[in-house]
């Protein structure tokens, strides 16, 4: 327990998130972080990937394949490897056999087309697009923005009706004027590539799945979602489609709508070679790429219809809606329904959700607009419709309307630091009796010492058998540092309440007479481990309950 709790706790987290997109005038949002310091969200860092368009004569060659050229439309009709270089103001069209594997090797190639998808794959077993080492490559869809469904038109600058892999150690920039950037109706894999996809619609879409194993990926959407899946039927192995999985690489998303929208699951985990992903997501007005007339209505960091798992790596989110969100009850094509579960078992999660009282600014405002504020459903840091499990890793929520929200919240490990404008931790009504259960780990919660806000609020029960919890809040029965409709019970671990809390202590738990509630820096020692924290505000009183020795 000592080893676990000592991680990042000698100083409580102060998270300053780099804003997203050059030139953004997003309003600054401040909130008291855990430990009482004030953190500011400001524009300081922008990432980009660029590529020079080719100017030389276009050539396509193949030693083992077959293709034709008719008026600048190069049609590939068989399996093989095809080498492309130079400027093509035309189209690469793949019409190969259903079992054929086609490899497009880009070596300083630019493909620009204004009549259809510049790269369009109508049939093949699978296709790889490889940007060769040291080369810069561009695919540019110069069509006007999509206004209606056109069955004959490819829906992306790179569009495929088969499994698609984007790879290579070169650079590929995809520019989509019509709708989506990269879009396949099957599985999409990105490996070891420097890729930037910019679109008015969805930047990167794989209907069946999207997997990033390595490389550097930037997804930009001015009026849609960043990375998205669609299908939820069963694949040939009996597994539900629609997952988005990151096992490595650096992924940066700027989206008017949801940064990542998974039709089924989202997972960040360790890759086969020990790699872990680094993810940054900016949505709504936090992205300077968002169009002023963006018509999106959801601008969450990551939204899933079933289960969201953070097992490894790091994810940083600035969103105008929930940072991490899992829906419950969505009916899938495979006959199952969404479980609405979020699991954080490793890695790190950092976020700032802009959320003034009663209403939250949204993507419809465009860049930095205060004039079009609108209500949204939630604006929580982490919101699971059903169950939230925190078993490891670190979570730092710099600001949110509500920090952690779910029907049942289970904390058994890790380090979680929350600052919120309303409730810091909220167990809401749902399928089960609302509950906050703490069996281990560290949880630190900051909300205002005044107003209608609770540090920890359960519409059912609060039960603690282990771990260390510090919670702050007002000093009344209606608004408190900790509150439950049924009972706040502790039979193990340590609970420090700065403000009001009606607590039932049992087992070996004792009450300690401490004074930690004034503004300023405090030091407390729990079972031999010393923690130092700062309260930006003064709270009404200190109550401390613990099954181990505590001193200040």
Beta strands, then each sheet from edge to edge (+ up, - down):
strand 1: 30-32
strand 2: 38-40
strand 3: 59-61
strand 4: 67-70
strand 5: 73-76
strand 6: 80-89
strand 7: 91-95
strand 8: 101-113
strand 9: 119-123
strand 10: 126-131
strand 11: 136-141
strand 12: 156-160
strand 13: 163-167
strand 14: 171-176
strand 15: 180-184
strand 16: 187-191
strand 17: 193-199
strand 18: 204-206
strand 19: 209-212
strand 20: 215-221
strand 21: 227-228
strand 22: 243-246
strand 23: 250-255
strand 24: 260-262
strand 25: 265-268
strand 26: 278-283
strand 27: 302-304
strand 28: 307-310
strand 29: 314-319
strand 30: 324-326
strand 31: 328-331
strand 32: 337-339
strand 33: 341-344
strand 34: 348-353
strand 35: 380-390
strand 36: 394-399
strand 37: 402-411
strand 38: 415-419
strand 39: 425-427
strand 40: 435-438
strand 41: 442-446
strand 42: 456-458
strand 43: 461-472
strand 44: 482-484
strand 45: 487-498
strand 46: 504-505
strand 47: 510-512
strand 48: 520-526
strand 49: 529-535
strand 50: 542-546
strand 51: 550-551
sheet 1: 1+ 2-
sheet 2: 3+ 6- 8- 10- 13- 16- 19- 22- 25- 28- 33- 35- 30- 27- 24- 21- 18- 15- 12- 9- 7- 5- 4+
sheet 3: 3+ 6- 8- 11- 14- 17- 20- 23- 26- 29- 34- 36- 38- 41- 43- 40- 37- 39- 42- 44-
sheet 4: 3+ 6- 8- 11- 14- 17- 20- 23- 26- 29- 34- 36- 38- 41- 43- 45- 46-
sheet 5: 3+ 6- 8- 11- 14- 17- 20- 23- 26- 29- 34- 36- 38- 41- 43- 45- 50+ 47-
sheet 6: 31+ 32-
sheet 7: 49+ 48- 51+
end
